Each structure stands twice: as C-alpha cells, then as structure tokens.
C-alpha cells in the first residue's frame, strides 16, 4: 500500500473470496434486531397553534383590504 492511497488492500481484507465476493454469513443483518426506542412514547400535539393561525388571518385580511381598495379605486 502506498502512502498516498488510504484505501485498504483488498488482498488483505478479511471475509472476501477471490474476485471480491462475500461468502454467506459474512454480511450483517438487513435490520437491527433490537428496537431503538424503549421508553414511553410522547404523542405530538394535534391541531394548529394560535400564532400561525393569527398570522394567516392577518395576511388574509390585508389581502382582502387590498383587493377592496383596488375595486373601489377602479369604480370611482
């Protein structure tokens, strides 16, 4: 192995057959055998928070006022 190449030499890698294939039993399982969460599960809150609803209503009211003002200015 040269000092410039940091990859392991495939000829010295354990668990490889000639040609680079892996024998049966050498590969890890497809998924973990243990669960990741073991404690009580907290459910996320449902519904909308008050802040985003207020912001949406204010933006909608401003848009409605803008269109009303434009309609009134065109009618006059």
For each residue, the residues with C-beta under 8 A, 3 or more apart:
1: 5 8 9
2: 5
3:
4:
5: 1 2
6:
7:
8: 1 12 13
9: 1 12 13
10: 13 16 20
11:
12: 8 9
13: 8 9 10 16
14:
15: 22 23 26
16: 10 13 20 21 22
17: 20 21 22 23
18:
19:
20: 10 16 17
21: 16 17
22: 15 16 17 26 27
23: 15 17 26
24:
25:
26: 15 22 23
27: 22
28:
29: 32 33
30:
31:
32: 29 35 36
33: 29
34:
35: 32 38
36: 32
37: 41
38: 35
39:
40:
41: 37
42:
43:
44:
45:
46:
47:
48: 52 53
49: 52 53
50: 53 54
51: 54 55
52: 48 49 55 56
53: 48 49 50 56 57
54: 50 51 57 58
55: 51 52 58 59
56: 52 53 59 60
57: 53 54 60 61
58: 54 55 61 62
59: 55 56 62 63
60: 56 57 63 64
61: 57 58 64 65
62: 58 59 65 66
63: 59 60 66 67
64: 60 61 67 68
65: 61 62 68 69
66: 62 63 69 70
67: 63 64 70 71
68: 64 65 71 72
69: 65 66 72 73
70: 66 67 73 74
71: 67 68 74 75
72: 68 69 75 76
73: 69 70 76
74: 70 71
75: 71 72
76: 72 73
